[in-house]
Amino acid sequence: MNGSIRVSAKTVDDAITEAMIQLGVTSDRLEYEVIEKGSSGFLGIGMKQAVIEARRKPEPEPEVVEEEPVAPVEEVREEKEPAEPVKEKVKEETPVVEKKEEKPAEEQNKARELAEVQPQTVEAVKTFLADTMKAMNMEVEIETSIDEDGALCADLCGEHMGILIGKRGQTLDSLQYLANRVANKHQDGYVRVKLDTENYRARREETLKHLAKNIAHKVKRNRRPVALEPMNPYERRIIHSALQSDPYVTTHSEGEEPYRKVVITLKR
């Protein structure tokens, strides 16, 4: 590939994210070829990293994509001020959108105090996870603990955990959602379950923070907004949080779930 870079990481997905950071582009502007899929090896022995060769897509395309989010936002804001009825309408809708997007899980958890996790709840979650792993023909060890917030943490260890993580953690998130449903059926009060494997949550958070800062630098340099790829509410909050103290850029979300995305723009 002409003007390409070669990137290696633990998984193909991590390599793609790293390429996006290095090239300063979002996934819709990235072309890549998988050179090596990588493998976890046995107990970490013989592990091979995933390798991709990536490059930016031609420049004309990004300019159209990046300019699109600006027009509707500016038009809505301009129409808000002159006409009183419109102003009231928009003000009624805006808070609803904000509550719906970035804070649902966070606000629910703060509003609901976590109940003390009971032994039968821990066993029910472990049994559910063990049965699910067995159905997937995966041998997994499950370690549970209670974190400082009072949430039940389950760490899954075994081979081929990339399958369990899925694309950008989607499989792990779905399994976590089901584990939460199981936990809350077995005792009174609200119980929160957090699933992790191979320290994926912390690694993904660091990757997203790095991506946010690199894209913010690009926005400052080009003075154009950039729309990131669609993310779940938890990952969008990481982007917002990473840039909330930046004096030059601001962030907001656009679109409907599951295609809602963060847009980073230059402050006026």
N, C-alpha and C positions, 0 to 999 in steps of 0.2 A: 504494500500500500504506500502511495506517495505521501510524504509528510506525516508518517505514522509514528506511533510510539508503541513499545512493547511493555506490557504491564503484567506482573505476576502477583498473585495473592492466594489466600487459602482456598477460596472458592471462585468460580467464574463470576458470580454476582458481585463479590467483593472487588474483583479485578475491574469489572465494568464501572463500579462506583469510583474506584481510584482513578481510572482513565478519565471519567467525567471531571474529577477534581483537577487533574493535571492539565487537561485541555480547556477547562473553564466552560464546559458546555453541559446542557441537560441531555437526558437519554434520547429525546427525539432528534437531537442534532449529532448523535454519535454513530459512527459506522465502526464495526469491529468484526474480527474473525477469531474464532477460538483455535488456538494453536495446541493447547494441552488442557484437557478437562480437569486434571488433577485427581488425586485420590488420597484418602485419609491413612492408608496403610493399615498395619495391624498394631494396635496399641501405640500408635504414633511412629512405628518403625517403617521405613520405606515410604513415608508420606511424600507425595509430589504436589507441588503448587500448581494451581491453574494459571495458564498463560494466555493472554489475548493480544492481538495487534489491533490498535484502534487509531482513528483519525476523525477530525471534524468533517461534518457534511459541508457542502458548498455554502458560502456566505449568504447568497440572496435569500435562502429559506428562513434563517433565523430572524432577519429583520422584520419579516411579515409577522412571525409568531410573537416576537417581543413587543411589537407595537400594538397588537390587538387588545391586550388587557387595559391599555391606557385610555383609549377612546371612550368605552362605556363608563369607566369610573369618572372621568372628567365631565362627561355629559350629564351624568346623574347629579354630580355635585353642583354644576352650574345651574341646573334647573331647580335645585332645592331652594335657593335663596329668593328669586324673584316672586314666586307664587306661594302664598301662605298654605293653601290646601295641600300642594305637592310636598311642601316642607314637612307638614305634619305626617303625611303618609309615609314618607321615607324614614322619618324618625321612628315611626312605629315599627317598621320592618327591620331596620338596621340592628337593634339590640337582639332581635330574635335570631338573626343570622349568626351573630357573634356567639351567642350562647350555644347555638346548635353545633358550631364548628369546633373551636379550639378547646373549649373547656368541659365537654360533657363528662368524660370519665373523671377528670380532676375535680370538678365541682361536686359530682356525685359522691366521690370518696370523702371530700371535706365535709359535705353536708351530713353524710351518714358516718357515724362513729363506727369503727370496726369492732365487731364482737370478738371476744376471746375465742380462738380456734379450739374446738373440742377434739379429743382423740378420735371419736367416730368419724368426724369430718375429714381428718388427715387420712384415715384408713380408706374412706370412701373415694377420695381423690386418687390415692395411690392405686387402689383396685381399678378404678376407671382408666387411669393412664396405662397400667400394666396390661389390661385387657385390650386396649386400643393398640398398643405396641405389638402385642401378640398377633392381632388381626392383620397388622402390617408386616408380619414376619420379621420383626426387629427385636433383637435382644438388647434391652436397655436397663440400666440400673437407675433407680429413682431415689434421690436423697431429698428429704424435706427438712425445712427449718422455718422459724417465725422471725421475720425481720423486725427492725426497730419501729416500723409503723404498725406492726401487728398483723401484717399480711402473711399468708401461707406461701412460702417459696418452694417450688419443686424444681430440682436440677436434674436433667436427664443426661446420662452418660452412656455411650456405646459407639458402635461403628456407624458410618454413613449418616451422621447427624445432619448433613446438608439436606437430605431428603426431608427430614423432620422440620428443618427451618423453612424450606421452600423459598420461592422468589421474594426477596426483601422481607422475609419473616412472615409471609402470609399464612403458611401452614401452621407455624408455631402460634401465631395470634389466634387462629381458628380453634386450635386445640386448647389454648388458654381460656378462650370464651366458654367452651364446653365444660372445662374443669371448674370454672366459676359457677356455672349452672348447677353442676353436681354438688359442689360444696354448700351452696345456699339452700339446697333441698334437705340437708341433713342436720341443720340446727337453726335456732332462732337468731335474729340479728344478722347484720351484713358481714359476710366474709369475703375477703379478696384473695384470689390466687394469682401468683406470678410464676410463669413457666420460663425456663431458660435452658440452654444447652451450649456448651463450649464457650461460655461467656459472650454469647451472641448479642445480648441486649446492650452491654457496655461497649462492645466493639462497634455496633451499629450507631449508637449515640455519638461516639467520637467521630465516626465517618460523616454523619450528618452535620455536626458542628463544623468540621473542616470544610465540608461542601458549602455551608451557609456563608462562611467567611470568605471563601474564594469567589463565590458568586457575587457577594456584596462588593468585593474589590472590583469585579468586572463592571457592576452597575455604576460605581463611582467613576471608573475610567471612561466608559462609553456613554454615560448619562442616559441610559435606556433601561426600562424595567425588564426583568427576566422572570418568566414563569417556570417554576420547577415542575418536575413530574408529579403526578398524583400521589398523595401519601395519606396514611390513616391519621386520625386526630392526634394520637400520641406522637408520631413523627413530625407532624406539623408544629406541635407545641415546642419540640426541640429546636426547630428552625427559628420560630418566633423568639424563644428564650435566648438563643445564641446571639441574636441581633438587636435585642430590645434596648441595649445601652449604646448602640452605634449612633453617633450624632449625625451621620450623613444619609443613612438609609432607613426605610420603614418597611414593614411587612403586613400583608393582609392575605386573606384566602378568597378564592373564587371557585365557582362551579358547584356541582352537586355530588354527593357521595355516590359511588366510590371514586369519582374522578376529581374530587376537590383538590386543589393545589395551592401552594403558597406563591405569592407574587412579591418579589423584592423590588422596591422602587426608590428613586432618589428623593430625599426630603426637599420640600420647596423652601 
